[in-house]
Every structure is written in structure tokens, then in C-alpha cells.
Amino acid sequence: MTRKRRSTNELTVSFLDVICCGFGAIVLLLMITKTVEPKVVEESQANLNGQIADLQKNLFAIRGETLVFNRELNAKHEQIALEKKRLAILRTQQAELEAQYAQLAEATPVTQEEKGKLELALQTLTDEMERLLGKNNKRTNNIVGGIPVDSEYIIFIIDTSGSMFNYGWERMMNELIATLDIYPKVKGIQVMNDMGDYMFTNYRRKWIPDTPGRRKAIIQRLRTWNPFSNSSPVEGIQRAVRTFFDENKKISLYVFGDEFSGRSIQNVVRTIDRLNKLNANDERMVRIHAVGFPVQFARQPNMQRTGIRFATLMRELTHRNGGTFVGLNDFKP
């Protein structure tokens, strides 16, 4: 017996077609609406680029202001240094006038005219010092800018290497002249380079007499003085202390340099401790001062090592030998 096939329901097929078409339309609509999103992304990117540009402009403006402020700060530091040097000269002149007044008073009766001149000179100096220091300042010691100026003999150890001679020489000469001005009159001067070579060989192992003519000759010779240097002040310091050490003399040693190329800072410190002996008051007989010229710090950071080592060495040496280390903020005059 054969079975009859059921006839297909046409309504069911049509309903499925409609449902599929509807879903397809919805998917198509979703795909069409997605085309709007890239515009939003582009606008957001444009806004971010604008903000970055504004921040960069602000950064450049701040850097420019920083450079201006640094220049002004350097100028103020230079002005303060000049005022300190001028003050040192005035103090020395005052001491000389007071000593002259005392000598005249003891030796011979002082006339009213001479007394008036001396008092007028002292008053002029006092007014100028008051202007520089302020009315409430009181002099407590003989230190100028942190550097004691009570020595009777001074020695200069000058780095004559290429970096100093080519870049920091004019500033170095200005500092040396200013230092000489702090000491209007001493019993002896000596000038050596960092290798221990003498500026004037006829004064080898001897003191150069302090006269206006000798000071002028030192400055003139210094302009072209350029003996060999190994960029290390150690040899000059050791030779100066070993040669001129004297328990009966007040000696100050000034080191002008920009780098230390030696191997061991500790060995140098120990050697100077052994050479520069202590007196009865546990003070070193030779004061060691130093002025650091930042020539090396104008280079790339990886090339500043010898400049950093110089500053480290001289801070320790000056501290242990009764002196002061002065690090300049610029090597240009």
C-alpha cells in the first residue's frame, strides 16, 4: 500500500524568507552606520595634535625664560664677586691707614692737618664699606669671600693645559689680578704651572719680591705663558709645598685649574698631608685655596669626568689645609 506525500506548506516558506530578508536589512543598516566612526577618530587625533603643539610652544617659552633668568643670575654673581674684591681692597687700605696713624702717633706728634687727612681718608673708606656691607654689618675676622687673607707669602699654581689656555685663560687672568688686589703688599710671590715649572727661572726656589714692577711683569708674562701640562695640579702643589714650606712664614697657595687627570685622589690627599705639616695649633702651615674653571662642563656629560675629579680633589685638599674652594659658574670673562 502506497503512502501519499504531504504537500509543502507555502505559507511557512514565505514566512522564513521574510524573516531572513529582515535580518539581512538590519545587518546592512549596521554596516552603513559604522562609516561615521572614522570621522570622530580623525577629529580626536586633530585635537590631540593641537594640544601637543600648544604644550611644545609653552615648553619653548619656559626654556627661553630660564635662559634669561640664568644670565641675570650669572650677572648678579659676577657683581657680588666684584663687590667682595673691592671690599677686600678697602679693608686692606683701612688697615694700612690705621697702622700709619698709629706709627705717626708714636713716633712724632701728629699735626692737626695730618690728623685731619688721615681721619678724612678713614671716613671715606668707612662710608664706602658701609655702602657695600650695610649699616648693621660688623667685621668679625679677616676673611674675604670665605678666603682668609692673612698670609704674607702667596704662590699661584696655574693649569697651563690646552683646555685652560684656549678657553679659560682670560678669565683666569682676571681672577689672578683680583687675588693680587686682595693682597696689596706681601713679602713674596711665586708663580708655577701645574707641573711645578717656574714662570721666572731666575727665581727658581726663591721668592719674587713684591713690587709694582714685578706684579706688572707677572701679568705681562702670563698672557703668553704656556708650558707643557698634563692637566693635573698635583705635581705643582707638591713641589710648592715641599720647596717653600716654612714654619715661620704664613703662606697661601692658590690653584687655578679645570681638571684632574691623575689616578687616585686619596693618594694625593695623603701625600699633601705628609708634606704640609701641622703647627702647634693643629693648623696646616700652608693654606691651600683653589678656583675651579668649568671648562670641562661645557662638553658632553661623558667628557666631564676630569672636571668633576678636579672639583672633588680640590674640595678635599682645601678643606684639610685651611683653605677655600671656589667653583666659578662660567669660564668666560
C-alpha positions as CSV (number, residue, x, y, z in Angstrom):
1,M,0.0,0.0,0.0
2,T,1.5,3.3,-1.0
3,R,1.6,6.5,1.2
4,K,0.6,9.9,-0.1
5,R,3.2,12.7,0.2
6,R,2.2,15.7,2.2
7,S,2.0,18.9,0.3
8,T,4.5,21.6,1.3
9,N,3.1,24.5,3.2
10,E,3.7,27.6,1.1
11,L,2.9,29.9,3.9
12,T,5.8,28.6,6.1
13,V,8.4,29.1,3.4
14,S,7.3,32.6,2.7
15,F,7.5,33.5,6.4
16,L,11.0,32.3,6.6
17,D,12.0,34.3,3.5
18,V,10.6,37.4,5.1
19,I,12.5,36.8,8.4
20,C,15.8,36.3,6.6
21,C,15.3,39.4,4.5
22,G,14.6,41.4,7.6
23,F,17.7,40.2,9.4
24,G,19.7,41.0,6.3
25,A,18.4,44.5,6.2
26,I,19.3,45.1,9.8
27,V,22.9,43.9,9.2
28,L,23.1,46.2,6.2
29,L,21.9,49.1,8.2
30,L,24.5,48.4,10.9
31,M,27.3,48.3,8.3
32,I,26.2,51.6,6.9
33,T,26.1,53.4,10.2
34,K,29.7,52.3,11.0
35,T,31.1,54.5,8.3
36,V,30.6,57.6,10.6
37,E,33.2,56.5,13.3
38,P,36.5,57.3,11.4
39,K,35.4,60.9,11.3
40,V,35.2,61.0,15.1
41,V,38.6,59.4,15.3
42,E,40.1,61.9,12.9
43,E,38.7,64.8,14.9
44,S,40.0,63.4,18.2
45,Q,43.5,63.0,16.6
46,A,43.4,66.5,15.4
47,N,42.6,67.8,18.9
48,L,45.4,65.8,20.4
49,N,47.9,67.2,17.9
50,G,46.8,70.7,18.7
51,Q,47.3,70.2,22.4
52,I,50.7,68.8,21.8
53,A,51.6,71.8,19.7
54,D,50.4,74.2,22.4
55,L,52.4,72.3,25.1
56,Q,55.6,72.5,22.9
57,K,55.1,76.2,22.5
58,N,54.8,76.6,26.3
59,L,57.9,74.5,26.8
60,F,60.0,76.6,24.4
61,A,58.7,79.7,26.1
62,I,59.7,78.4,29.5
63,R,63.2,77.4,28.3
64,G,63.7,80.9,26.9
65,E,62.7,82.4,30.2
66,T,65.0,80.0,32.0
67,L,68.0,81.1,29.9
68,V,67.2,84.8,30.6
69,F,67.0,84.1,34.3
70,N,70.3,82.2,34.3
71,R,72.0,85.0,32.5
72,E,70.7,87.5,35.1
73,L,71.7,85.2,37.9
74,N,75.3,84.9,36.5
75,A,75.5,88.6,36.2
76,K,74.4,89.0,39.8
77,H,77.1,86.5,40.9
78,E,79.7,88.4,39.0
79,Q,78.6,91.7,40.5
80,I,78.8,90.2,44.0
81,A,82.3,88.8,43.4
82,L,83.5,92.2,42.2
83,E,82.0,93.9,45.3
84,K,83.7,91.4,47.5
85,K,87.1,92.0,45.9
86,R,86.6,95.8,46.1
87,L,85.6,95.4,49.8
88,A,88.8,93.4,50.4
89,I,90.9,96.2,48.9
90,L,89.1,98.8,51.0
91,R,89.7,96.8,54.2
92,T,93.4,96.5,53.5
93,Q,93.7,100.2,52.8
94,Q,91.9,100.9,56.0
95,A,94.3,98.7,58.0
96,E,97.3,100.4,56.4
97,L,95.9,103.9,57.2
98,E,95.2,102.8,60.8
99,A,98.7,101.4,61.1
100,Q,100.2,104.6,59.6
101,Y,98.2,106.7,62.0
102,A,99.4,104.6,65.0
103,Q,103.1,104.9,63.8
104,L,102.9,108.6,63.4
105,A,101.2,109.0,66.8
106,E,104.0,107.0,68.5
107,A,107.0,108.4,66.6
108,T,106.2,112.1,66.3
109,P,103.4,114.4,67.4
110,V,100.7,114.5,64.7
111,T,99.8,117.9,63.4
112,Q,96.2,118.8,63.1
113,E,96.4,118.9,59.3
114,E,97.9,115.4,59.1
115,K,95.4,114.1,61.6
116,G,92.5,115.6,59.6
117,K,93.7,114.0,56.3
118,L,94.0,110.6,57.9
119,E,90.6,110.8,59.6
120,L,89.1,112.0,56.3
121,A,90.6,109.0,54.4
122,L,89.4,106.6,57.1
123,Q,85.9,108.2,57.0
124,T,85.7,107.8,53.2
125,L,86.7,104.2,53.4
126,T,84.2,103.5,56.2
127,D,81.4,105.1,54.2
128,E,82.2,103.0,51.1
129,M,82.4,99.8,53.2
130,E,79.1,100.7,54.8
131,R,77.5,101.1,51.4
132,L,78.8,97.7,50.4
133,L,78.0,95.8,53.6
134,G,75.1,97.6,55.1
135,K,74.8,99.7,58.2
136,N,74.3,96.8,60.6
137,N,77.4,94.8,59.4
138,K,80.1,94.1,61.9
139,R,83.6,92.9,60.9
140,T,84.4,89.7,62.8
141,N,87.5,88.4,61.1
142,N,89.9,88.9,58.2
143,I,88.1,86.6,55.8
144,V,87.0,87.9,52.4
145,G,84.5,85.9,50.4
146,G,85.3,82.9,52.6
147,I,89.0,83.1,51.9
148,P,91.4,84.1,54.7
149,V,93.7,86.9,53.5
150,D,96.2,87.0,56.4
151,S,99.1,85.4,54.5
152,E,102.5,87.1,54.0
153,Y,103.5,84.9,51.0
154,I,101.4,83.7,48.1
155,I,102.0,81.0,45.5
156,F,100.0,80.6,42.3
157,I,99.7,77.1,40.7
158,I,98.2,77.6,37.2
159,D,97.0,74.8,34.9
160,T,98.6,75.6,31.5
161,S,96.9,72.8,29.6
162,G,95.2,73.4,26.2
163,S,91.7,73.5,27.6
164,M,92.6,76.2,30.1
165,F,94.8,78.2,27.8
166,N,92.4,78.1,24.9
167,Y,89.1,78.7,26.7
168,G,89.6,79.9,30.2
169,W,92.8,81.9,30.1
170,E,91.4,85.4,30.1
171,R,89.0,84.6,33.0
172,M,91.9,83.1,34.8
173,M,94.0,86.2,34.4
174,N,91.1,88.3,35.8
175,E,90.9,86.1,38.8
176,L,94.6,86.2,39.4
177,I,94.7,90.0,39.2
178,A,91.7,90.2,41.6
179,T,93.5,87.9,44.0
180,L,96.6,90.1,43.9
181,D,94.4,93.1,44.6
182,I,93.3,91.4,47.8
183,Y,96.9,91.4,48.9
184,P,98.2,94.9,48.2
185,K,101.5,94.2,49.8
186,V,103.1,90.8,50.7
187,K,106.7,89.7,51.4
188,G,107.0,87.3,48.5
189,I,105.2,85.9,45.4
190,Q,105.8,82.8,43.3
191,V,104.1,81.6,40.1
192,M,104.3,78.0,38.9
193,N,102.4,75.9,36.5
194,D,100.6,72.6,37.4
195,M,103.7,70.6,36.6
196,G,105.8,72.7,39.0
197,D,107.7,74.7,36.4
198,Y,108.6,78.3,37.4
199,M,107.4,81.3,35.5
200,F,110.7,83.0,36.1
201,T,113.6,80.5,36.2
202,N,115.9,83.1,37.8
203,Y,113.6,83.0,40.8
204,R,113.7,79.2,41.0
205,R,113.2,78.0,44.6
206,K,113.2,81.7,45.7
207,W,110.5,84.3,46.4
208,I,109.8,87.0,43.9
209,P,109.9,90.4,45.6
210,D,106.5,92.1,45.7
211,T,106.9,95.4,43.8
212,P,104.6,97.1,41.3
213,G,107.1,96.4,38.6
214,R,107.2,92.7,39.4
215,R,103.4,92.4,39.5
216,K,103.2,94.0,36.1
217,A,105.9,91.7,34.8
218,I,103.9,88.7,36.1
219,I,100.7,89.8,34.3
220,Q,102.6,90.5,31.0
221,R,104.4,87.2,31.1
222,L,101.2,85.4,31.9
223,R,99.5,86.4,28.7
224,T,101.6,84.1,26.6
225,W,102.9,81.7,29.2
226,N,102.0,78.2,28.0
227,P,104.5,75.5,29.2
228,F,103.6,71.8,28.9
229,S,100.9,70.5,31.2
230,N,99.5,67.0,32.0
231,S,96.2,68.5,33.2
232,S,96.8,67.7,36.8
233,P,97.7,70.2,39.6
234,V,99.3,67.5,41.8
235,E,103.0,68.0,40.8
236,G,102.8,71.7,41.2
237,I,101.2,71.6,44.6
238,Q,103.6,69.0,45.9
239,R,106.7,70.9,44.6
240,A,105.4,74.2,46.0
241,V,104.7,72.8,49.5
242,R,107.9,70.8,49.6
243,T,110.1,73.8,48.4
244,F,108.5,76.7,50.3
245,F,107.2,75.1,53.5
246,D,108.4,77.2,56.4
247,E,107.1,77.2,60.0
248,N,107.9,80.9,60.4
249,K,106.0,82.1,57.3
250,K,102.3,82.5,56.6
251,I,101.9,81.1,53.1
252,S,98.8,80.7,50.9
253,L,98.7,78.6,47.8
254,Y,96.2,79.3,45.0
255,V,95.4,76.6,42.5
256,F,93.7,77.7,39.2
257,G,92.6,74.8,37.1
258,D,89.8,72.9,35.4
259,E,90.6,69.2,35.5
260,F,92.5,66.4,37.3
261,S,93.7,63.5,35.1
262,G,95.5,61.6,37.9
263,R,94.6,58.1,39.1
264,S,94.0,58.4,42.8
265,I,92.6,61.3,44.8
266,Q,93.3,59.6,48.1
267,N,97.0,59.2,47.4
268,V,97.2,62.9,46.6
269,V,95.5,63.9,49.8
270,R,97.7,61.6,51.9
271,T,100.9,62.9,50.2
272,I,99.9,66.6,50.9
273,D,99.0,65.7,54.5
274,R,102.5,64.3,54.9
275,L,104.3,67.3,53.3
276,N,102.1,70.1,54.8
277,K,102.7,69.5,58.5
278,L,100.6,70.8,61.4
279,N,101.8,73.5,63.7
280,A,101.3,73.8,67.4
281,N,97.7,74.8,66.9
282,D,96.9,71.8,64.7
283,E,96.8,74.0,61.6
284,R,98.5,73.3,58.3
285,M,101.4,75.6,57.7
286,V,100.5,76.3,54.0
287,R,96.9,77.3,53.3
288,I,95.6,75.7,50.0
289,H,92.9,77.6,48.1
290,A,91.5,76.6,44.7
291,V,89.5,78.2,41.9
292,G,87.7,75.8,39.6
293,F,87.0,76.9,36.0
294,P,84.1,75.0,34.5
295,V,85.7,74.4,31.1
296,Q,85.1,70.7,31.1
297,F,81.4,71.2,31.9
298,A,80.8,72.8,28.6
299,R,81.4,69.4,27.0
300,Q,79.1,66.4,26.7
301,P,78.3,64.7,30.0
302,N,80.5,61.7,29.2
303,M,83.5,64.0,28.8
304,Q,83.1,65.9,32.1
305,R,84.9,63.3,34.3
306,T,88.2,65.1,34.8
307,G,86.4,68.3,35.7
308,I,84.4,66.5,38.4
309,R,87.5,64.9,39.7
310,F,89.3,68.2,39.9
311,A,86.4,69.7,42.0
312,T,86.4,66.6,44.2
313,L,90.1,66.7,44.8
314,M,90.3,70.5,45.5
315,R,87.3,70.4,47.9
316,E,89.1,67.8,50.0
317,L,92.5,69.5,49.8
318,T,91.2,72.9,50.6
319,H,89.1,71.6,53.5
320,R,92.1,69.7,55.0
321,N,94.5,72.5,54.5
322,G,92.7,75.5,55.9
323,G,91.6,76.9,52.6
324,T,88.5,77.5,50.4
325,F,87.4,76.0,47.1
326,V,85.6,78.4,44.8
327,G,83.8,76.9,41.8
328,L,83.1,79.5,39.1
329,N,79.8,79.3,37.2
330,D,81.3,80.4,33.9
331,F,84.8,80.3,32.4
332,K,84.3,83.3,30.1
333,P,85.3,86.8,31.2
